[in-house]
Amino acid sequence: MTHERLRAFILLLGSLLGAAGVMLAAAATHTGETYMLGNASAMALAHAPVLIALHIGADRIRTAIPAGLILGLGTAIFVGDLVVRHFFGHSLFPYAAPLGGLGMILGWLVLCAGAFLKPTA
């Protein structure tokens, strides 16, 4: 995939997570089911703006693309697992939430590595 397509994919992930976070917050509020849905909403809304920022900063931060992909996919897996657990009573797939959580942590650490590299522009 090209650099521009990867940037666009990160923007897509961030935008979808932002929309999902708002919908999940509304669902949690209106149903009173805040345990899974509230946590899913919080993770989606916490990471969506970061993905948008990584899309914008991809030309200056060397690790923006890999960090955005790992962080975005990790968040999507984590949030997806919580939503599936809430509505269907089972996991998205075995160890999905821990895998998604590990992806979020790893994505932040990959972004952190960018602090030690020269900006690209």
JOJO-V807939 format. One record per residue. RES is the residue in one small letter. PSI is psi in degrees with one decimal (NA if undefined). OMEGA is omega as a letter, one per 20 degrees, with the letter a starting at -180 (none if undefined). Layout:
res = {RES/RES}
psi = {PSI/PSI}
omega = {OMEGA/OMEGA}
This chain:
res = {m/t/h/e/r/l/r/a/f/i/l/l/l/g/s/l/l/g/a/a/g/v/m/l/a/a/a/a/t/h/t/g/e/t/y/m/l/g/n/a/s/a/m/a/l/a/h/a/p/v/l/i/a/l/h/i/g/a/d/r/i/r/t/a/i/p/a/g/l/i/l/g/l/g/t/a/i/f/v/g/d/l/v/v/r/h/f/f/g/h/s/l/f/p/y/a/a/p/l/g/g/l/g/m/i/l/g/w/l/v/l/c/a/g/a/f/l/k/p/t/a}
psi = {144.6/162.5/-44.3/-37.7/-37.8/-41.7/-44.9/-37.8/-38.9/-41.5/-43.2/-47.8/-46.6/-41.8/-43.6/-39.7/-37.2/-47.0/-42.6/-39.3/-41.4/-44.5/-40.3/-36.3/-42.6/-43.2/-41.7/-40.7/-46.0/-23.3/-15.5/5.4/76.4/-14.3/-65.0/-47.5/-38.1/-42.4/-40.8/-43.6/-45.1/-44.2/-41.8/-46.9/-26.6/-35.1/-21.6/-48.9/-30.2/-41.5/-38.4/-43.5/-38.9/-35.4/-46.4/-41.4/8.8/-25.9/-10.2/-29.7/114.6/-32.0/10.4/-44.9/-54.5/-37.9/-43.6/-40.9/-46.5/-46.4/-45.2/-45.8/-38.4/-44.0/-43.4/-41.4/-45.1/-51.3/-44.9/-40.5/-43.9/-40.2/-45.0/-41.8/-42.2/-50.9/-28.6/-10.1/10.6/167.8/154.4/-47.1/163.0/131.9/25.9/-48.3/-46.6/-37.4/-45.0/-41.7/-41.9/-39.3/-40.8/-46.2/-47.9/-40.6/-43.1/-38.7/-36.1/-41.3/-42.0/-38.1/-27.7/-21.0/-20.5/2.2/149.1/141.0/151.0/-26.4/NA}
omega = {a/r/a/r/r/r/a/r/r/r/r/r/r/a/r/r/r/r/r/r/r/r/r/r/r/r/r/a/a/r/a/a/a/a/a/a/r/r/r/r/a/a/r/a/r/a/a/a/r/r/r/r/r/r/a/a/a/a/a/a/a/a/a/a/r/r/r/r/a/a/a/r/r/r/r/r/a/a/r/r/r/r/r/r/a/a/a/r/r/a/r/r/a/r/a/a/r/r/r/r/r/r/r/r/a/r/r/a/r/r/r/r/r/r/a/a/r/r/a/a/none}
